[in-house]
Each structure stands twice: as C-alpha cells, then as structure tokens.
Amino acid sequence: MERKSAAMRDMSRRAFPETNVVVPDGTPPPFDVTRSERRQRRRQAEVFGAAALRRALAEKAGHPVVVAQHLENLA
C-alpha cells in the first residue's frame, strides 16, 4: 500500500507541478504567465489523453501497441 501511495504522490507532483513564478508577498502572479501555463498544461493533457485513448483502443482490438520514446519515461 505504501508503494501505491508513493506512486500516486509522484504522479500528482508530475500532473500538478509547482510554478516557479516569484512574486512579492500578497501579490498574485501575473495573469498572462498563469494563463499561458494553464493553456500549455491543458494542451499537454489533451495530447497525453489522446495517446492513451489510441493505445487503449489498439490493445482492445488486439493490435500491437507502439509507444513513442518520449512517453516511455513517463510510465
């Protein structure tokens, strides 16, 4: 159970990384920076989701599954 919890925490850290924006105390981060980061994360999530769907459908159909090299490190 501990390994599973540690794996879930690691996945959570990768899915929701801390931002490196440094701002004075009490000042919210600049809107453009936050907005562009959200947009980038959303695009990345869509790409990974589409790839996962393609892999799942291929596995279900019994076709060999090809995983891009840059995605192998994330699993």
Secondary structure, DSSP 8 states (H G I E B T S, - for coil): -HHHHHHHHHHHHHHS--------TT----HHHHHHHHHHHHHHHHHHHHHHHHHHHHHHHT------HHHHTT-
